[in-house]
Amino acid sequence: MEKESIDRINELGRLMRQRELTAEEKEEQRILRERYIQEVRRALRGERTETI
């Protein structure tokens, strides 16, 4: 995942602690988090198959 996407996830997290996110920001956060989780899972699956 690009550094910009991770930075945006963190930025939205900071904003969420300061104020309520708009509907658009919440949707963006949901999409970015889902992509991040998918990439982590993909990376873990790749590591697991390399060690077997």
mmCIF entry with sequence, helices, sheets and N, C-alpha, C, O atoms, coordinates in Angstrom:
data_MODEL
# 
_entry.id   MODEL 
# 
_entity.id                         1 
_entity.type                       polymer 
_entity.pdbx_number_of_molecules   1 
# 
_entity_poly.entity_id                      1 
_entity_poly.type                           'polypeptide(L)' 
_entity_poly.nstd_linkage                   no 
_entity_poly.nstd_monomer                   no 
_entity_poly.pdbx_seq_one_letter_code       MEKESIDRINELGRLMRQRELTAEEKEEQRILRERYIQEVRRALRGERTETI 
_entity_poly.pdbx_seq_one_letter_code_can   MEKESIDRINELGRLMRQRELTAEEKEEQRILRERYIQEVRRALRGERTETI 
_entity_poly.pdbx_strand_id                 A 
# 
loop_
_entity_poly_seq.entity_id 
_entity_poly_seq.num 
_entity_poly_seq.mon_id 
_entity_poly_seq.hetero 
1 1  MET n 
1 2  GLU n 
1 3  LYS n 
1 4  GLU n 
1 5  SER n 
1 6  ILE n 
1 7  ASP n 
1 8  ARG n 
1 9  ILE n 
1 10 ASN n 
1 11 GLU n 
1 12 LEU n 
1 13 GLY n 
1 14 ARG n 
1 15 LEU n 
1 16 MET n 
1 17 ARG n 
1 18 GLN n 
1 19 ARG n 
1 20 GLU n 
1 21 LEU n 
1 22 THR n 
1 23 ALA n 
1 24 GLU n 
1 25 GLU n 
1 26 LYS n 
1 27 GLU n 
1 28 GLU n 
1 29 GLN n 
1 30 ARG n 
1 31 ILE n 
1 32 LEU n 
1 33 ARG n 
1 34 GLU n 
1 35 ARG n 
1 36 TYR n 
1 37 ILE n 
1 38 GLN n 
1 39 GLU n 
1 40 VAL n 
1 41 ARG n 
1 42 ARG n 
1 43 ALA n 
1 44 LEU n 
1 45 ARG n 
1 46 GLY n 
1 47 GLU n 
1 48 ARG n 
1 49 THR n 
1 50 GLU n 
1 51 THR n 
1 52 ILE n 
# 
_struct_asym.id          A 
_struct_asym.entity_id   1 
# 
loop_
_struct_conf.conf_type_id 
_struct_conf.id 
_struct_conf.pdbx_PDB_helix_id 
_struct_conf.beg_label_comp_id 
_struct_conf.beg_label_asym_id 
_struct_conf.beg_label_seq_id 
_struct_conf.pdbx_beg_PDB_ins_code 
_struct_conf.end_label_comp_id 
_struct_conf.end_label_asym_id 
_struct_conf.end_label_seq_id 
_struct_conf.pdbx_end_PDB_ins_code 
_struct_conf.beg_auth_comp_id 
_struct_conf.beg_auth_asym_id 
_struct_conf.beg_auth_seq_id 
_struct_conf.end_auth_comp_id 
_struct_conf.end_auth_asym_id 
_struct_conf.end_auth_seq_id 
_struct_conf.pdbx_PDB_helix_class 
_struct_conf.details 
_struct_conf.pdbx_PDB_helix_length 
HELX_P HELX_P1 AA1 LYS A 3  ? GLN A 18 ? LYS A 3  GLN A 18 1 ? 16 
HELX_P HELX_P2 AA2 ALA A 23 ? THR A 51 ? ALA A 23 THR A 51 1 ? 29 
# 
_struct_conf_type.id          HELX_P 
_struct_conf_type.criteria    ? 
_struct_conf_type.reference   ? 
# 
loop_
_atom_site.group_PDB 
_atom_site.id 
_atom_site.type_symbol 
_atom_site.label_atom_id 
_atom_site.label_alt_id 
_atom_site.label_comp_id 
_atom_site.label_asym_id 
_atom_site.label_entity_id 
_atom_site.label_seq_id 
_atom_site.pdbx_PDB_ins_code 
_atom_site.Cartn_x 
_atom_site.Cartn_y 
_atom_site.Cartn_z 
_atom_site.occupancy 
_atom_site.B_iso_or_equiv 
_atom_site.pdbx_formal_charge 
_atom_site.auth_seq_id 
_atom_site.auth_comp_id 
_atom_site.auth_asym_id 
_atom_site.auth_atom_id 
_atom_site.pdbx_PDB_model_num 
ATOM 1   N N  . MET A 1 1  ? 0.855   -1.174  0.000  1.00 0.00 ? 1  MET A N  1 
ATOM 2   C CA . MET A 1 1  ? 0.000   0.000   0.000  1.00 0.00 ? 1  MET A CA 1 
ATOM 3   C C  . MET A 1 1  ? 0.899   1.234   0.000  1.00 0.00 ? 1  MET A C  1 
ATOM 4   O O  . MET A 1 1  ? 1.925   1.273   0.678  1.00 0.00 ? 1  MET A O  1 
ATOM 5   N N  . GLU A 1 2  ? 0.499   2.223   -0.761 1.00 0.00 ? 2  GLU A N  1 
ATOM 6   C CA . GLU A 1 2  ? 1.298   3.436   -0.867 1.00 0.00 ? 2  GLU A CA 1 
ATOM 7   C C  . GLU A 1 2  ? 1.333   4.191   0.464  1.00 0.00 ? 2  GLU A C  1 
ATOM 8   O O  . GLU A 1 2  ? 0.390   4.150   1.254  1.00 0.00 ? 2  GLU A O  1 
ATOM 9   N N  . LYS A 1 3  ? 2.435   4.866   0.676  1.00 0.00 ? 3  LYS A N  1 
ATOM 10  C CA . LYS A 1 3  ? 2.594   5.654   1.900  1.00 0.00 ? 3  LYS A CA 1 
ATOM 11  C C  . LYS A 1 3  ? 1.492   6.700   2.024  1.00 0.00 ? 3  LYS A C  1 
ATOM 12  O O  . LYS A 1 3  ? 1.030   6.987   3.129  1.00 0.00 ? 3  LYS A O  1 
ATOM 13  N N  . GLU A 1 4  ? 1.071   7.270   0.899  1.00 0.00 ? 4  GLU A N  1 
ATOM 14  C CA . GLU A 1 4  ? 0.026   8.294   0.928  1.00 0.00 ? 4  GLU A CA 1 
ATOM 15  C C  . GLU A 1 4  ? -1.290  7.734   1.473  1.00 0.00 ? 4  GLU A C  1 
ATOM 16  O O  . GLU A 1 4  ? -2.006  8.421   2.202  1.00 0.00 ? 4  GLU A O  1 
ATOM 17  N N  . SER A 1 5  ? -1.601  6.493   1.120  1.00 0.00 ? 5  SER A N  1 
ATOM 18  C CA . SER A 1 5  ? -2.837  5.871   1.615  1.00 0.00 ? 5  SER A CA 1 
ATOM 19  C C  . SER A 1 5  ? -2.768  5.624   3.117  1.00 0.00 ? 5  SER A C  1 
ATOM 20  O O  . SER A 1 5  ? -3.737  5.856   3.840  1.00 0.00 ? 5  SER A O  1 
ATOM 21  N N  . ILE A 1 6  ? -1.621  5.154   3.575  1.00 0.00 ? 6  ILE A N  1 
ATOM 22  C CA . ILE A 1 6  ? -1.450  4.925   5.007  1.00 0.00 ? 6  ILE A CA 1 
ATOM 23  C C  . ILE A 1 6  ? -1.499  6.250   5.765  1.00 0.00 ? 6  ILE A C  1 
ATOM 24  O O  . ILE A 1 6  ? -2.110  6.344   6.829  1.00 0.00 ? 6  ILE A O  1 
ATOM 25  N N  . ASP A 1 7  ? -0.857  7.260   5.210  1.00 0.00 ? 7  ASP A N  1 
ATOM 26  C CA . ASP A 1 7  ? -0.910  8.590   5.829  1.00 0.00 ? 7  ASP A CA 1 
ATOM 27  C C  . ASP A 1 7  ? -2.352  9.092   5.904  1.00 0.00 ? 7  ASP A C  1 
ATOM 28  O O  . ASP A 1 7  ? -2.745  9.707   6.896  1.00 0.00 ? 7  ASP A O  1 
ATOM 29  N N  . ARG A 1 8  ? -3.134  8.834   4.867  1.00 0.00 ? 8  ARG A N  1 
ATOM 30  C CA . ARG A 1 8  ? -4.538  9.289   4.857  1.00 0.00 ? 8  ARG A CA 1 
ATOM 31  C C  . ARG A 1 8  ? -5.356  8.537   5.903  1.00 0.00 ? 8  ARG A C  1 
ATOM 32  O O  . ARG A 1 8  ? -6.203  9.136   6.567  1.00 0.00 ? 8  ARG A O  1 
ATOM 33  N N  . ILE A 1 9  ? -5.115  7.229   6.061  1.00 0.00 ? 9  ILE A N  1 
ATOM 34  C CA . ILE A 1 9  ? -5.791  6.460   7.112  1.00 0.00 ? 9  ILE A CA 1 
ATOM 35  C C  . ILE A 1 9  ? -5.495  7.089   8.464  1.00 0.00 ? 9  ILE A C  1 
ATOM 36  O O  . ILE A 1 9  ? -6.400  7.285   9.276  1.00 0.00 ? 9  ILE A O  1 
ATOM 37  N N  . ASN A 1 10 ? -4.242  7.403   8.702  1.00 0.00 ? 10 ASN A N  1 
ATOM 38  C CA . ASN A 1 10 ? -3.855  8.011   9.976  1.00 0.00 ? 10 ASN A CA 1 
ATOM 39  C C  . ASN A 1 10 ? -4.463  9.396   10.156 1.00 0.00 ? 10 ASN A C  1 
ATOM 40  O O  . ASN A 1 10 ? -4.903  9.753   11.249 1.00 0.00 ? 10 ASN A O  1 
ATOM 41  N N  . GLU A 1 11 ? -4.485  10.168  9.086  1.00 0.00 ? 11 GLU A N  1 
ATOM 42  C CA . GLU A 1 11 ? -5.078  11.508  9.144  1.00 0.00 ? 11 GLU A CA 1 
ATOM 43  C C  . GLU A 1 11 ? -6.568  11.428  9.495  1.00 0.00 ? 11 GLU A C  1 
ATOM 44  O O  . GLU A 1 11 ? -7.055  12.195  10.325 1.00 0.00 ? 11 GLU A O  1 
ATOM 45  N N  . LEU A 1 12 ? -7.279  10.506  8.867  1.00 0.00 ? 12 LEU A N  1 
ATOM 46  C CA . LEU A 1 12 ? -8.703  10.346  9.169  1.00 0.00 ? 12 LEU A CA 1 
ATOM 47  C C  . LEU A 1 12 ? -8.906  9.885   10.613 1.00 0.00 ? 12 LEU A C  1 
ATOM 48  O O  . LEU A 1 12 ? -9.872  10.282  11.264 1.00 0.00 ? 12 LEU A O  1 
ATOM 49  N N  . GLY A 1 13 ? -8.004  9.054   11.107 1.00 0.00 ? 13 GLY A N  1 
ATOM 50  C CA . GLY A 1 13 ? -8.081  8.625   12.502 1.00 0.00 ? 13 GLY A CA 1 
ATOM 51  C C  . GLY A 1 13 ? -7.913  9.797   13.458 1.00 0.00 ? 13 GLY A C  1 
ATOM 52  O O  . GLY A 1 13 ? -8.625  9.899   14.457 1.00 0.00 ? 13 GLY A O  1 
ATOM 53  N N  . ARG A 1 14 ? -6.971  10.677  13.150 1.00 0.00 ? 14 ARG A N  1 
ATOM 54  C CA . ARG A 1 14 ? -6.777  11.875  13.987 1.00 0.00 ? 14 ARG A CA 1 
ATOM 55  C C  . ARG A 1 14 ? -8.002  12.780  13.936 1.00 0.00 ? 14 ARG A C  1 
ATOM 56  O O  . ARG A 1 14 ? -8.454  13.290  14.961 1.00 0.00 ? 14 ARG A O  1 
ATOM 57  N N  . LEU A 1 15 ? -8.529  12.973  12.737 1.00 0.00 ? 15 LEU A N  1 
ATOM 58  C CA . LEU A 1 15 ? -9.721  13.810  12.592 1.00 0.00 ? 15 LEU A CA 1 
ATOM 59  C C  . LEU A 1 15 ? -10.901 13.229  13.375 1.00 0.00 ? 15 LEU A C  1 
ATOM 60  O O  . LEU A 1 15 ? -11.673 13.967  13.987 1.00 0.00 ? 15 LEU A O  1 
ATOM 61  N N  . MET A 1 16 ? -11.030 11.915  13.351 1.00 0.00 ? 16 MET A N  1 
ATOM 62  C CA . MET A 1 16 ? -12.132 11.250  14.036 1.00 0.00 ? 16 MET A CA 1 
ATOM 63  C C  . MET A 1 16 ? -12.097 11.519  15.541 1.00 0.00 ? 16 MET A C  1 
ATOM 64  O O  . MET A 1 16 ? -13.138 11.596  16.193 1.00 0.00 ? 16 MET A O  1 
ATOM 65  N N  . ARG A 1 17 ? -10.887 11.661  16.079 1.00 0.00 ? 17 ARG A N  1 
ATOM 66  C CA . ARG A 1 17 ? -10.761 11.954  17.514 1.00 0.00 ? 17 ARG A CA 1 
ATOM 67  C C  . ARG A 1 17 ? -11.077 13.415  17.838 1.00 0.00 ? 17 ARG A C  1 
ATOM 68  O O  . ARG A 1 17 ? -11.400 13.749  18.978 1.00 0.00 ? 17 ARG A O  1 
ATOM 69  N N  . GLN A 1 18 ? -10.981 14.279  16.830 1.00 0.00 ? 18 GLN A N  1 
ATOM 70  C CA . GLN A 1 18 ? -11.236 15.702  17.020 1.00 0.00 ? 18 GLN A CA 1 
ATOM 71  C C  . GLN A 1 18 ? -12.692 16.086  16.770 1.00 0.00 ? 18 GLN A C  1 
ATOM 72  O O  . GLN A 1 18 ? -13.257 16.948  17.442 1.00 0.00 ? 18 GLN A O  1 
ATOM 73  N N  . ARG A 1 19 ? -13.276 15.415  15.777 1.00 0.00 ? 19 ARG A N  1 
ATOM 74  C CA . ARG A 1 19 ? -14.652 15.751  15.377 1.00 0.00 ? 19 ARG A CA 1 
ATOM 75  C C  . ARG A 1 19 ? -15.260 14.535  14.695 1.00 0.00 ? 19 ARG A C  1 
ATOM 76  O O  . ARG A 1 19 ? -14.567 13.564  14.391 1.00 0.00 ? 19 ARG A O  1 
ATOM 77  N N  . GLU A 1 20 ? -16.548 14.602  14.463 1.00 0.00 ? 20 GLU A N  1 
ATOM 78  C CA . GLU A 1 20 ? -17.197 13.520  13.736 1.00 0.00 ? 20 GLU A CA 1 
ATOM 79  C C  . GLU A 1 20 ? -16.865 13.632  12.251 1.00 0.00 ? 20 GLU A C  1 
ATOM 80  O O  . GLU A 1 20 ? -16.911 14.720  11.677 1.00 0.00 ? 20 GLU A O  1 
ATOM 81  N N  . LEU A 1 21 ? -16.534 12.509  11.640 1.00 0.00 ? 21 LEU A N  1 
ATOM 82  C CA . LEU A 1 21 ? -16.217 12.505  10.214 1.00 0.00 ? 21 LEU A CA 1 
ATOM 83  C C  . LEU A 1 21 ? -17.490 12.681  9.394  1.00 0.00 ? 21 LEU A C  1 
ATOM 84  O O  . LEU A 1 21 ? -18.579 12.289  9.814  1.00 0.00 ? 21 LEU A O  1 
ATOM 85  N N  . THR A 1 22 ? -17.331 13.274  8.226  1.00 0.00 ? 22 THR A N  1 
ATOM 86  C CA . THR A 1 22 ? -18.468 13.385  7.306  1.00 0.00 ? 22 THR A CA 1 
ATOM 87  C C  . THR A 1 22 ? -18.743 11.999  6.721  1.00 0.00 ? 22 THR A C  1 
ATOM 88  O O  . THR A 1 22 ? -17.927 11.088  6.857  1.00 0.00 ? 22 THR A O  1 
ATOM 89  N N  . ALA A 1 23 ? -19.872 11.850  6.083  1.00 0.00 ? 23 ALA A N  1 
ATOM 90  C CA . ALA A 1 23 ? -20.223 10.570  5.461  1.00 0.00 ? 23 ALA A CA 1 
ATOM 91  C C  . ALA A 1 23 ? -19.174 10.182  4.415  1.00 0.00 ? 23 ALA A C  1 
ATOM 92  O O  . ALA A 1 23 ? -18.813 9.011   4.300  1.00 0.00 ? 23 ALA A O  1 
ATOM 93  N N  . GLU A 1 24 ? -18.692 11.152  3.663  1.00 0.00 ? 24 GLU A N  1 
ATOM 94  C CA . GLU A 1 24 ? -17.681 10.881  2.641  1.00 0.00 ? 24 GLU A CA 1 
ATOM 95  C C  . GLU A 1 24 ? -16.369 10.432  3.277  1.00 0.00 ? 24 GLU A C  1 
ATOM 96  O O  . GLU A 1 24 ? -15.723 9.508   2.783  1.00 0.00 ? 24 GLU A O  1 
ATOM 97  N N  . GLU A 1 25 ? -15.979 11.076  4.363  1.00 0.00 ? 25 GLU A N  1 
ATOM 98  C CA . GLU A 1 25 ? -14.750 10.695  5.056  1.00 0.00 ? 25 GLU A CA 1 
ATOM 99  C C  . GLU A 1 25 ? -14.868 9.299   5.663  1.00 0.00 ? 25 GLU A C  1 
ATOM 100 O O  . GLU A 1 25 ? -13.917 8.518   5.618  1.00 0.00 ? 25 GLU A O  1 
ATOM 101 N N  . LYS A 1 26 ? -16.026 8.989   6.228  1.00 0.00 ? 26 LYS A N  1 
ATOM 102 C CA . LYS A 1 26 ? -16.241 7.654   6.796  1.00 0.00 ? 26 LYS A CA 1 
ATOM 103 C C  . LYS A 1 26 ? -16.127 6.584   5.720  1.00 0.00 ? 26 LYS A C  1 
ATOM 104 O O  . LYS A 1 26 ? -15.512 5.540   5.939  1.00 0.00 ? 26 LYS A O  1 
ATOM 105 N N  . GLU A 1 27 ? -16.715 6.841   4.563  1.00 0.00 ? 27 GLU A N  1 
ATOM 106 C CA . GLU A 1 27 ? -16.654 5.884   3.451  1.00 0.00 ? 27 GLU A CA 1 
ATOM 107 C C  . GLU A 1 27 ? -15.220 5.724   2.953  1.00 0.00 ? 27 GLU A C  1 
ATOM 108 O O  . GLU A 1 27 ? -14.772 4.610   2.681  1.00 0.00 ? 27 GLU A O  1 
ATOM 109 N N  . GLU A 1 28 ? -14.509 6.831   2.837  1.00 0.00 ? 28 GLU A N  1 
ATOM 110 C CA . GLU A 1 28 ? -13.106 6.778   2.413  1.00 0.00 ? 28 GLU A CA 1 
ATOM 111 C C  . GLU A 1 28 ? -12.288 5.970   3.415  1.00 0.00 ? 28 GLU A C  1 
ATOM 112 O O  . GLU A 1 28 ? -11.463 5.142   3.028  1.00 0.00 ? 28 GLU A O  1 
ATOM 113 N N  . GLN A 1 29 ? -12.518 6.210   4.691  1.00 0.00 ? 29 GLN A N  1 
ATOM 114 C CA . GLN A 1 29 ? -11.805 5.489   5.743  1.00 0.00 ? 29 GLN A CA 1 
ATOM 115 C C  . GLN A 1 29 ? -12.099 3.984   5.664  1.00 0.00 ? 29 GLN A C  1 
ATOM 116 O O  . GLN A 1 29 ? -11.194 3.162   5.806  1.00 0.00 ? 29 GLN A O  1 
ATOM 117 N N  . ARG A 1 30 ? -13.353 3.637   5.440  1.00 0.00 ? 30 ARG A N  1 
ATOM 118 C CA . ARG A 1 30 ? -13.746 2.233   5.348  1.00 0.00 ? 30 ARG A CA 1 
ATOM 119 C C  . ARG A 1 30 ? -13.040 1.550   4.172  1.00 0.00 ? 30 ARG A C  1 
ATOM 120 O O  . ARG A 1 30 ? -12.522 0.441   4.304  1.00 0.00 ? 30 ARG A O  1 
ATOM 121 N N  . ILE A 1 31 ? -13.029 2.224   3.034  1.00 0.00 ? 31 ILE A N  1 
ATOM 122 C CA . ILE A 1 31 ? -12.392 1.661   1.844  1.00 0.00 ? 31 ILE A CA 1 
ATOM 123 C C  . ILE A 1 31 ? -10.891 1.501   2.053  1.00 0.00 ? 31 ILE A C  1 
ATOM 124 O O  . ILE A 1 31 ? -10.323 0.455   1.739  1.00 0.00 ? 31 ILE A O  1 
ATOM 125 N N  . LEU A 1 32 ? -10.254 2.534   2.580  1.00 0.00 ? 32 LEU A N  1 
ATOM 126 C CA . LEU A 1 32 ? -8.807  2.470   2.805  1.00 0.00 ? 32 LEU A CA 1 
ATOM 127 C C  . LEU A 1 32 ? -8.442  1.375   3.806  1.00 0.00 ? 32 LEU A C  1 
ATOM 128 O O  . LEU A 1 32 ? -7.469  0.649   3.603  1.00 0.00 ? 32 LEU A O  1 
ATOM 129 N N  . ARG A 1 33 ? -9.208  1.252   4.873  1.00 0.00 ? 33 ARG A N  1 
ATOM 130 C CA . ARG A 1 33 ? -8.944  0.207   5.870  1.00 0.00 ? 33 ARG A CA 1 
ATOM 131 C C  . ARG A 1 33 ? -9.108  -1.181  5.261  1.00 0.00 ? 33 ARG A C  1 
ATOM 132 O O  . ARG A 1 33 ? -8.305  -2.077  5.521  1.00 0.00 ? 33 ARG A O  1 
ATOM 133 N N  . GLU A 1 34 ? -10.144 -1.357  4.456  1.00 0.00 ? 34 GLU A N  1 
ATOM 134 C CA . GLU A 1 34 ? -10.376 -2.661  3.822  1.00 0.00 ? 34 GLU A CA 1 
ATOM 135 C C  . GLU A 1 34 ? -9.224  -3.027  2.892  1.00 0.00 ? 34 GLU A C  1 
ATOM 136 O O  . GLU A 1 34 ? -8.769  -4.171  2.887  1.00 0.00 ? 34 GLU A O  1 
ATOM 137 N N  . ARG A 1 35 ? -8.749  -2.056  2.100  1.00 0.00 ? 35 ARG A N  1 
ATOM 138 C CA . ARG A 1 35 ? -7.609  -2.308  1.217  1.00 0.00 ? 35 ARG A CA 1 
ATOM 139 C C  . ARG A 1 35 ? -6.369  -2.678  2.026  1.00 0.00 ? 35 ARG A C  1 
ATOM 140 O O  . ARG A 1 35 ? -5.625  -3.588  1.657  1.00 0.00 ? 35 ARG A O  1 
ATOM 141 N N  . TYR A 1 36 ? -6.155  -1.966  3.131  1.00 0.00 ? 36 TYR A N  1 
ATOM 142 C CA . TYR A 1 36 ? -5.002  -2.233  3.984  1.00 0.00 ? 36 TYR A CA 1 
ATOM 143 C C  . TYR A 1 36 ? -5.066  -3.658  4.537  1.00 0.00 ? 36 TYR A C  1 
ATOM 144 O O  . TYR A 1 36 ? -4.074  -4.386  4.500  1.00 0.00 ? 36 TYR A O  1 
ATOM 145 N N  . ILE A 1 37 ? -6.221  -4.050  5.042  1.00 0.00 ? 37 ILE A N  1 
ATOM 146 C CA . ILE A 1 37 ? -6.393  -5.398  5.596  1.00 0.00 ? 37 ILE A CA 1 
ATOM 147 C C  . ILE A 1 37 ? -6.167  -6.452  4.516  1.00 0.00 ? 37 ILE A C  1 
ATOM 148 O O  . ILE A 1 37 ? -5.515  -7.464  4.771  1.00 0.00 ? 37 ILE A O  1 
ATOM 149 N N  . GLN A 1 38 ? -6.692  -6.230  3.322  1.00 0.00 ? 38 GLN A N  1 
ATOM 150 C CA . GLN A 1 38 ? -6.501  -7.180  2.223  1.00 0.00 ? 38 GLN A CA 1 
ATOM 151 C C  . GLN A 1 38 ? -5.028  -7.340  1.884  1.00 0.00 ? 38 GLN A C  1 
ATOM 152 O O  . GLN A 1 38 ? -4.565  -8.455  1.642  1.00 0.00 ? 38 GLN A O  1 
ATOM 153 N N  . GLU A 1 39 ? -4.288  -6.240  1.864  1.00 0.00 ? 39 GLU A N  1 
ATOM 154 C CA . GLU A 1 39 ? -2.864  -6.313  1.543  1.00 0.00 ? 39 GLU A CA 1 
ATOM 155 C C  . GLU A 1 39 ? -2.072  -7.022  2.631  1.00 0.00 ? 39 GLU A C  1 
ATOM 156 O O  . GLU A 1 39 ? -1.146  -7.776  2.329  1.00 0.00 ? 39 GLU A O  1 
ATOM 157 N N  . VAL A 1 40 ? -2.422  -6.792  3.892  1.00 0.00 ? 40 VAL A N  1 
ATOM 158 C CA . VAL A 1 40 ? -1.744  -7.483  4.990  1.00 0.00 ? 40 VAL A CA 1 
ATOM 159 C C  . VAL A 1 40 ? -2.015  -8.980  4.902  1.00 0.00 ? 40 VAL A C  1 
ATOM 160 O O  . VAL A 1 40 ? -1.093  -9.783  5.046  1.00 0.00 ? 40 VAL A O  1 
ATOM 161 N N  . ARG A 1 41 ? -3.255  -9.362  4.669  1.00 0.00 ? 41 ARG A N  1 
ATOM 162 C CA . ARG A 1 41 ? -3.597  -10.782 4.533  1.00 0.00 ? 41 ARG A CA 1 
ATOM 163 C C  . ARG A 1 41 ? -2.851  -11.415 3.364  1.00 0.00 ? 41 ARG A C  1 
ATOM 164 O O  . ARG A 1 41 ? -2.320  -12.519 3.484  1.00 0.00 ? 41 ARG A O  1 
ATOM 165 N N  . ARG A 1 42 ? -2.814  -10.717 2.243  1.00 0.00 ? 42 ARG A N  1 
ATOM 166 C CA . ARG A 1 42 ? -2.116  -11.229 1.060  1.00 0.00 ? 42 ARG A CA 1 
ATOM 167 C C  . ARG A 1 42 ? -0.632  -11.431 1.372  1.00 0.00 ? 42 ARG A C  1 
ATOM 168 O O  . ARG A 1 42 ? -0.044  -12.440 0.983  1.00 0.00 ? 42 ARG A O  1 
ATOM 169 N N  . ALA A 1 43 ? -0.037  -10.483 2.065  1.00 0.00 ? 43 ALA A N  1 
ATOM 170 C CA . ALA A 1 43 ? 1.376   -10.588 2.411  1.00 0.00 ? 43 ALA A CA 1 
ATOM 171 C C  . ALA A 1 43 ? 1.617   -11.763 3.363  1.00 0.00 ? 43 ALA A C  1 
ATOM 172 O O  . ALA A 1 43 ? 2.597   -12.493 3.215  1.00 0.00 ? 43 ALA A O  1 
ATOM 173 N N  . LEU A 1 44 ? 0.736   -11.941 4.328  1.00 0.00 ? 44 LEU A N  1 
ATOM 174 C CA . LEU A 1 44 ? 0.900   -13.046 5.268  1.00 0.00 ? 44 LEU A CA 1 
ATOM 175 C C  . LEU A 1 44 ? 0.745   -14.388 4.576  1.00 0.00 ? 44 LEU A C  1 
ATOM 176 O O  . LEU A 1 44 ? 1.497   -15.317 4.871  1.00 0.00 ? 44 LEU A O  1 
ATOM 177 N N  . ARG A 1 45 ? -0.197  -14.513 3.677  1.00 0.00 ? 45 ARG A N  1 
ATOM 178 C CA . ARG A 1 45 ? -0.377  -15.752 2.928  1.00 0.00 ? 45 ARG A CA 1 
ATOM 179 C C  . ARG A 1 45 ? 0.860   -16.039 2.079  1.00 0.00 ? 45 ARG A C  1 
ATOM 180 O O  . ARG A 1 45 ? 1.284   -17.189 1.964  1.00 0.00 ? 45 ARG A O  1 
ATOM 181 N N  . GLY A 1 46 ? 1.424   -15.017 1.497  1.00 0.00 ? 46 GLY A N  1 
ATOM 182 C CA . GLY A 1 46 ? 2.630   -15.186 0.695  1.00 0.00 ? 46 GLY A CA 1 
ATOM 183 C C  . GLY A 1 46 ? 3.802   -15.666 1.514  1.00 0.00 ? 46 GLY A C  1 
ATOM 184 O O  . GLY A 1 46 ? 4.569   -16.515 1.059  1.00 0.00 ? 46 GLY A O  1 
ATOM 185 N N  . GLU A 1 47 ? 3.956   -15.139 2.715  1.00 0.00 ? 47 GLU A N  1 
ATOM 186 C CA . GLU A 1 47 ? 5.048   -15.558 3.592  1.00 0.00 ? 47 GLU A CA 1 
ATOM 187 C C  . GLU A 1 47 ? 4.857   -16.999 4.031  1.00 0.00 ? 47 GLU A C  1 
ATOM 188 O O  . GLU A 1 47 ? 5.813   -17.773 4.097  1.00 0.00 ? 47 GLU A O  1 
ATOM 189 N N  . ARG A 1 48 ? 3.619   -17.350 4.329  1.00 0.00 ? 48 ARG A N  1 
ATOM 190 C CA . ARG A 1 48 ? 3.335   -18.700 4.819  1.00 0.00 ? 48 ARG A CA 1 
ATOM 191 C C  . ARG A 1 48 ? 3.681   -19.741 3.759  1.00 0.00 ? 48 ARG A C  1 
ATOM 192 O O  . ARG A 1 48 ? 4.241   -20.786 4.091  1.00 0.00 ? 48 ARG A O  1 
ATOM 193 N N  . THR A 1 49 ? 3.364   -19.484 2.504  1.00 0.00 ? 49 THR A N  1 
ATOM 194 C CA . THR A 1 49 ? 3.640   -20.455 1.451  1.00 0.00 ? 49 THR A CA 1 
ATOM 195 C C  . THR A 1 49 ? 5.125   -20.538 1.148  1.00 0.00 ? 49 THR A C  1 
ATOM 196 O O  . THR A 1 49 ? 5.595   -21.583 0.698  1.00 0.00 ? 49 THR A O  1 
ATOM 197 N N  . GLU A 1 50 ? 5.874   -19.476 1.379  1.00 0.00 ? 50 GLU A N  1 
ATOM 198 C CA . GLU A 1 50 ? 7.319   -19.511 1.126  1.00 0.00 ? 50 GLU A CA 1 
ATOM 199 C C  . GLU A 1 50 ? 8.054   -20.350 2.154  1.00 0.00 ? 50 GLU A C  1 
ATOM 200 O O  . GLU A 1 50 ? 9.095   -20.925 1.838  1.00 0.00 ? 50 GLU A O  1 
ATOM 201 N N  . THR A 1 51 ? 7.547   -20.437 3.369  1.00 0.00 ? 51 THR A N  1 
ATOM 202 C CA . THR A 1 51 ? 8.241   -21.172 4.421  1.00 0.00 ? 51 THR A CA 1 
ATOM 203 C C  . THR A 1 51 ? 7.911   -22.661 4.429  1.00 0.00 ? 51 THR A C  1 
ATOM 204 O O  . THR A 1 51 ? 8.577   -23.442 5.109  1.00 0.00 ? 51 THR A O  1 
ATOM 205 N N  . ILE A 1 52 ? 6.894   -23.054 3.681  1.00 0.00 ? 52 ILE A N  1 
ATOM 206 C CA . ILE A 1 52 ? 6.491   -24.470 3.678  1.00 0.00 ? 52 ILE A CA 1 
ATOM 207 C C  . ILE A 1 52 ? 7.322   -25.231 2.681  1.00 0.00 ? 52 ILE A C  1 
ATOM 208 O O  . ILE A 1 52 ? 7.143   -26.438 2.522  1.00 0.00 ? 52 ILE A O  1 
# 
